[in-house]
Amino acid sequence: MPATTADEDDPKPPYREGAGHRDDPPLLSRQRGRAAKVFRLAATGVIMLFACAAAAFVWEFYVAAPWTRDGRVRVQVANIAPQVAGQIVELRVHDNQVVLIGDVLYVIDPIDFEVAVTSADAEVRNREADLQVKNAQSARRQALTTVSTSVEEKQQYAGTAKIAEAALESARAQLRQAKINLERTQVRSTVNGRVTNLLMRVGDYARTGTSNISVIDTDSYWIDGYFEETKMANIHVGDPADIQLMGYSPHLSGTVESITLGISTANAAASTQGLPDVNPVYTWVRLAQRVPVRIRIDHVPTEVPLVAGMTATVVAGNGRAPAPAWFADLRNRVSGLMSNETAAQVEAERR
C-alpha cells in the first residue's frame, strides 16, 4: 500500500490561524439566539406598552370622560284648555302652524255669552235707578225732624239705600264676569310656538278645563344628557357643552344648567305593609346608573331644526377626564427625577 500522511487520513479540514473565530458555527448560533431573544423581549415589551396605553385610553374614554350618546332634545308643550264651554264655530289655525302669544286659535259660539252681557248690563242700569230712588227717599227722611218721622224710620231708609248700593256693586261684578266670559270664547295661544297634533274641527264641543289643542313652546328647547354616574365627577354646572344631533353634522353649543339630584330606585317602593320592598337578588356585575343633566342651548345653526325627542351626543367641558391619581403621582416623580438630574448637570458644568 502506498504510504499516507496524517492529513490525508484526518477528515477535518486543515486548521488555519484565525479562521475558528470567524467561522465557528456554535458561536454564531449562540449570538444569533441572544439577538433573537432580545428582539422578542423588546417586541413583547413594546406590545405590552401599547396595550396598556390603549387600555388606559379606552378606560378614560368610555368610563370617565364626560360625554354620552344618550341625549334627548326636550321642549315644553302648552296644553291649552278653554275657560268656558260651548260649540266650536271657527278654527283659525292648522296643524304645524306657527303662532305667537295672543293669537286666536279657535272661537266658541258667543251667542249665549253675548246674551249674558246684555242681561247683566240691563241689571246694572236697573240697580242704578233703584239706588237713585232709595237715596232720594233716605235723603228726604233725613231732612225731616223727629216730629214728622221717627229715628227708626230714618235708619230703615238709610239701610235700604245701603242695600241698593251693594246690589249695584254685585250687578256690576256680574257684568264684568259676563264680558270676560265673552272674551274667553276666543281661545288664544299662551306661548310662542307651533301648533302640533291638531285633531279638533268645527262643530266639536269644548269643555271647560279640558285641553283640546297643544302648542310647542319654541322658546323652551333644552337638551337632557343622561350621563353614567362614573362620569358625574367631571361634570359641573356652568361647564360648556358641545352637542351634535344624530341626523345633522353641524354642532350646537350649550351650557350645563343643572344636574338632577334624584332618580327612581326600585328598592324604595313600599310593600303592602308600608315597608321597603328590597330585591334579594344582587348581581356581581353592576351597571352604572344614568343621571339626567340639563343642558341650556346657547346657539343653534340655522340649518338645524330642533325637534323634541331627537337623539344627541353631548360632550361636557373638554370631553376629557383628569389623569388618575397613580398616573399623576408617577408623572410627578419622573418630572422630579428629571429636574434633579438636570440640576446636577448644570451644577457640574458650573464647576
C-alpha positions as semicolon CSV with decimal commas, in nm:
position;residue;x (nm);y (nm);z (nm)
1;M;0,000;0,000;0,000
2;P;0,122;0,343;-0,068
3;A;0,221;0,546;0,227
4;T;-0,029;0,806;0,354
5;T;0,015;1,114;0,564
6;A;-0,175;1,224;0,870
7;D;-0,351;1,498;0,676
8;E;-0,487;1,253;0,425
9;D;-0,631;1,022;0,696
10;D;-0,787;1,313;0,903
11;P;-1,135;1,410;0,762
12;K;-1,120;1,753;0,935
13;P;-1,001;2,041;0,720
14;P;-0,663;2,177;0,797
15;Y;-0,655;2,433;1,079
16;R;-0,595;2,788;0,979
17;E;-0,500;3,051;1,228
18;G;-0,782;3,297;1,294
19;A;-1,042;3,102;1,097
20;G;-1,202;2,942;1,404
21;H;-1,312;3,279;1,540
22;R;-1,483;3,381;1,217
23;D;-1,646;3,063;1,103
24;D;-1,721;2,874;1,427
25;P;-2,091;2,768;1,383
26;P;-2,172;2,725;1,758
27;L;-2,056;3,077;1,840
28;L;-2,259;3,233;1,559
29;S;-2,570;3,039;1,657
30;R;-2,534;3,149;2,020
31;Q;-2,502;3,516;1,916
32;R;-2,798;3,491;1,686
33;G;-3,003;3,324;1,959
34;R;-2,924;3,603;2,204
35;A;-3,017;3,868;1,947
36;A;-3,345;3,692;1,866
37;K;-3,427;3,663;2,236
38;V;-3,355;4,030;2,298
39;F;-3,568;4,123;1,996
40;R;-3,857;3,908;2,117
41;L;-3,840;4,058;2,465
42;A;-3,824;4,410;2,324
43;A;-4,115;4,343;2,089
44;T;-4,318;4,196;2,374
45;G;-4,242;4,498;2,589
46;V;-4,342;4,739;2,315
47;I;-4,665;4,548;2,250
48;M;-4,747;4,544;2,623
49;L;-4,673;4,916;2,645
50;F;-4,906;4,989;2,355
51;A;-5,169;4,755;2,502
52;C;-5,153;4,932;2,840
53;A;-5,175;5,272;2,672
54;A;-5,472;5,156;2,462
55;A;-5,644;5,011;2,768
56;A;-5,591;5,334;2,963
57;F;-5,726;5,538;2,670
58;V;-6,032;5,316;2,629
59;W;-6,099;5,324;3,005
60;E;-6,070;5,702;3,014
61;F;-6,283;5,745;2,701
62;Y;-6,569;5,511;2,788
63;V;-6,576;5,521;3,169
64;A;-6,453;5,857;3,298
65;A;-6,471;6,106;3,010
66;P;-6,780;6,334;3,044
67;W;-6,965;6,250;2,724
68;T;-7,270;6,048;2,631
69;R;-7,459;5,941;2,322
70;D;-7,779;5,916;2,526
71;G;-7,901;6,274;2,486
72;R;-8,253;6,390;2,403
73;V;-8,397;6,716;2,276
74;R;-8,669;6,832;2,516
75;V;-8,931;7,107;2,497
76;Q;-9,223;7,246;2,694
77;V;-9,571;7,193;2,547
78;A;-9,862;7,422;2,636
79;N;-10,181;7,216;2,663
80;I;-10,441;7,487;2,612
81;A;-10,791;7,438;2,751
82;P;-11,091;7,670;2,719
83;Q;-11,217;7,857;3,025
84;V;-11,578;7,846;2,901
85;A;-11,778;7,567;2,742
86;G;-11,952;7,570;2,407
87;Q;-11,950;7,455;2,048
88;I;-11,653;7,546;1,829
89;V;-11,774;7,761;1,539
90;E;-11,443;7,877;1,391
91;L;-11,094;7,723;1,371
92;R;-10,826;7,976;1,283
93;V;-10,513;7,757;1,279
94;H;-10,395;7,442;1,108
95;D;-10,157;7,167;1,214
96;N;-9,790;7,276;1,250
97;Q;-9,879;7,645;1,209
98;V;-9,652;7,899;1,378
99;V;-9,837;8,114;1,634
100;L;-9,747;8,398;1,868
101;I;-9,866;8,483;2,217
102;G;-10,222;8,615;2,194
103;D;-10,308;8,470;1,853
104;V;-10,663;8,332;1,834
105;L;-10,662;7,955;1,790
106;Y;-11,037;7,888;1,770
107;V;-11,369;8,053;1,858
108;I;-11,650;7,914;2,072
109;D;-12,011;8,007;1,987
110;P;-12,050;8,351;2,155
111;I;-12,431;8,392;2,134
112;D;-12,509;8,272;2,487
113;F;-12,234;8,490;2,630
114;E;-12,349;8,797;2,436
115;V;-12,696;8,747;2,580
116;A;-12,544;8,720;2,929
117;V;-12,363;9,051;2,877
118;T;-12,681;9,223;2,764
119;S;-12,875;9,087;3,061
120;A;-12,604;9,188;3,307
121;D;-12,587;9,538;3,158
122;A;-12,962;9,579;3,195
123;E;-12,940;9,460;3,555
124;V;-12,676;9,724;3,625
125;R;-12,900;10,000;3,488
126;N;-13,191;9,869;3,694
127;R;-12,982;9,872;4,010
128;E;-12,854;10,220;3,936
129;A;-13,210;10,352;3,906
130;D;-13,317;10,170;4,222
131;L;-13,021;10,318;4,408
132;Q;-13,118;10,668;4,299
133;V;-13,472;10,619;4,431
134;K;-13,353;10,474;4,761
135;N;-13,100;10,752;4,811
136;A;-13,366;11,017;4,744
137;Q;-13,604;10,855;4,994
138;S;-13,333;10,833;5,254
139;A;-13,231;11,196;5,197
140;R;-13,590;11,318;5,244
141;R;-13,630;11,123;5,566
142;Q;-13,300;11,252;5,699
143;A;-13,413;11,614;5,631
144;L;-13,730;11,573;5,838
145;T;-13,743;11,639;6,209
146;T;-13,842;11,381;6,465
147;V;-14,187;11,543;6,475
148;S;-14,261;11,427;6,118
149;T;-14,075;11,095;6,128
150;S;-13,911;10,872;6,379
151;V;-13,544;10,791;6,418
152;E;-13,618;10,429;6,343
153;E;-13,775;10,518;6,006
154;K;-13,471;10,726;5,914
155;Q;-13,246;10,431;5,993
156;Q;-13,461;10,196;5,783
157;Y;-13,444;10,420;5,475
158;A;-13,069;10,468;5,517
159;G;-13,023;10,092;5,540
160;T;-13,238;10,038;5,230
161;A;-13,013;10,277;5,038
162;K;-12,705;10,084;5,151
163;I;-12,864;9,758;5,035
164;A;-12,938;9,911;4,694
165;E;-12,576;10,028;4,668
166;A;-12,448;9,678;4,743
167;A;-12,687;9,530;4,486
168;L;-12,547;9,772;4,228
169;E;-12,191;9,660;4,300
170;S;-12,297;9,297;4,263
171;A;-12,464;9,372;3,930
172;R;-12,151;9,548;3,805
173;A;-11,937;9,248;3,907
174;Q;-12,169;9,017;3,716
175;L;-12,139;9,242;3,413
176;R;-11,759;9,227;3,430
177;Q;-11,772;8,849;3,457
178;A;-12,010;8,825;3,161
179;K;-11,776;9,040;2,948
180;I;-11,475;8,827;3,050
181;N;-11,660;8,509;2,955
182;L;-11,747;8,663;2,620
183;E;-11,377;8,738;2,559
184;R;-11,288;8,383;2,658
185;T;-11,491;8,246;2,368
186;Q;-11,182;8,337;2,163
187;V;-10,921;8,085;2,282
188;R;-10,572;8,233;2,240
189;S;-10,219;8,094;2,243
190;T;-10,029;8,143;2,567
191;V;-9,680;8,087;2,415
192;N;-9,478;8,150;2,102
193;G;-9,456;7,824;1,916
194;R;-9,615;7,584;1,674
195;V;-9,946;7,402;1,684
196;T;-9,894;7,027;1,697
197;N;-10,115;6,721;1,656
198;L;-10,425;6,925;1,580
199;L;-10,727;6,693;1,582
200;M;-11,020;6,927;1,657
201;R;-11,260;7,057;1,394
202;V;-11,551;7,296;1,368
203;G;-11,855;7,154;1,546
204;D;-11,665;6,990;1,830
205;Y;-11,780;7,074;2,182
206;A;-11,523;7,243;2,403
207;R;-11,546;7,166;2,773
208;T;-11,419;7,394;3,045
209;G;-11,074;7,293;3,168
210;T;-11,031;7,010;2,916
211;S;-10,726;7,052;2,691
212;N;-10,805;7,018;2,321
213;I;-10,510;7,186;2,147
214;S;-10,132;7,174;2,207
215;V;-9,870;7,434;2,118
216;I;-9,496;7,361;2,131
217;D;-9,313;7,644;2,308
218;T;-9,027;7,711;2,066
219;D;-8,855;7,935;2,325
220;S;-8,811;7,648;2,572
221;Y;-8,589;7,391;2,395
222;W;-8,318;7,223;2,602
223;I;-8,110;6,904;2,599
224;D;-8,123;6,628;2,858
225;G;-7,797;6,432;2,866
226;Y;-7,812;6,103;3,056
227;F;-7,456;6,057;3,187
228;E;-7,330;5,746;3,365
229;E;-7,261;5,801;3,732
230;T;-6,891;5,721;3,680
231;K;-6,865;6,043;3,476
232;M;-7,051;6,276;3,711
233;A;-6,736;6,381;3,900
234;N;-6,616;6,556;3,583
235;I;-6,940;6,748;3,515
236;H;-7,015;7,081;3,684
237;V;-7,283;7,346;3,650
238;G;-7,161;7,615;3,412
239;D;-6,938;7,385;3,203
240;P;-6,963;7,440;2,827
241;A;-7,127;7,163;2,628
242;D;-7,090;7,053;2,269
243;I;-7,398;6,891;2,113
244;Q;-7,437;6,702;1,787
245;L;-7,772;6,573;1,670
246;M;-7,775;6,229;1,512
247;G;-7,910;6,344;1,177
248;Y;-7,704;6,663;1,132
249;S;-7,333;6,738;1,104
250;P;-7,326;7,097;1,245
251;H;-7,272;7,117;1,620
252;L;-7,481;7,305;1,875
253;S;-7,328;7,484;2,172
254;G;-7,472;7,494;2,520
255;T;-7,403;7,519;2,892
256;V;-7,464;7,277;3,178
257;E;-7,758;7,441;3,354
258;S;-7,841;7,193;3,630
259;I;-7,788;6,836;3,748
260;T;-8,073;6,618;3,867
261;L;-8,039;6,529;4,236
262;G;-8,254;6,216;4,234
263;I;-8,357;5,922;4,018
264;S;-8,603;5,644;4,086
265;T;-8,492;5,325;4,260
266;A;-8,689;5,003;4,270
267;N;-8,592;4,928;4,631
268;A;-8,764;5,246;4,751
269;A;-9,113;5,118;4,664
270;A;-9,326;5,036;4,965
271;S;-9,475;4,691;5,013
272;T;-9,833;4,615;5,111
273;Q;-9,745;4,682;5,477
274;G;-9,565;5,006;5,405
275;L;-9,221;4,850;5,446
276;P;-8,944;4,888;5,186
277;D;-8,958;4,618;4,920
278;V;-8,589;4,522;4,878
279;N;-8,493;4,290;4,594
280;P;-8,293;3,996;4,740
281;V;-8,116;3,929;4,409
282;Y;-7,784;4,112;4,378
283;T;-7,562;4,058;4,078
284;W;-7,185;4,091;4,082
285;V;-7,190;4,286;3,758
286;R;-7,318;4,631;3,847
287;L;-7,435;4,869;3,578
288;A;-7,373;5,239;3,625
289;Q;-7,690;5,442;3,673
290;R;-7,759;5,728;3,435
291;V;-7,815;6,075;3,581
292;P;-8,003;6,341;3,380
293;V;-7,809;6,663;3,320
294;R;-7,996;6,963;3,180
295;I;-7,812;7,150;2,903
296;R;-7,918;7,502;2,808
297;I;-7,890;7,558;2,431
298;D;-7,692;7,873;2,354
299;H;-7,656;7,854;1,976
300;V;-7,833;7,656;1,704
301;P;-7,711;7,663;1,341
302;T;-7,974;7,795;1,103
303;E;-7,975;7,472;0,902
304;V;-8,053;7,255;1,206
305;P;-8,422;7,228;1,305
306;L;-8,490;7,130;1,664
307;V;-8,745;6,853;1,711
308;A;-8,834;6,727;2,057
309;G;-8,725;6,367;2,104
310;M;-8,425;6,378;1,869
311;T;-8,113;6,189;1,978
312;A;-7,796;6,383;2,053
313;T;-7,436;6,322;2,152
314;V;-7,336;6,552;2,438
315;V;-6,979;6,635;2,543
316;A;-6,944;6,833;2,867
317;G;-6,639;7,051;2,929
318;N;-6,341;6,950;2,716
319;G;-6,461;6,590;2,695
320;R;-6,162;6,456;2,889
321;A;-6,124;6,315;3,235
322;P;-5,837;6,420;3,460
323;A;-5,543;6,183;3,488
324;P;-5,583;5,913;3,755
325;A;-5,404;5,962;4,086
326;W;-5,143;5,691;4,027
327;F;-5,058;5,835;3,687
328;A;-5,029;6,187;3,824
329;D;-4,806;6,062;4,108
330;L;-4,584;5,871;3,862
331;R;-4,563;6,175;3,636
332;N;-4,465;6,398;3,928
333;R;-4,196;6,155;4,036
334;V;-4,050;6,127;3,686
335;S;-4,058;6,504;3,650
336;G;-3,884;6,539;3,986
337;L;-3,610;6,293;3,889
338;M;-3,553;6,466;3,557
339;S;-3,540;6,802;3,727
340;N;-3,286;6,677;3,981
341;E;-3,071;6,526;3,705
342;T;-3,082;6,847;3,504
343;A;-2,990;7,049;3,809
344;A;-2,696;6,815;3,880
345;Q;-2,569;6,851;3,522
346;V;-2,593;7,230;3,540
347;E;-2,408;7,230;3,872
348;A;-2,136;7,003;3,725
349;E;-2,091;7,232;3,426
350;R;-2,055;7,529;3,656
351;R;-1,779;7,358;3,848
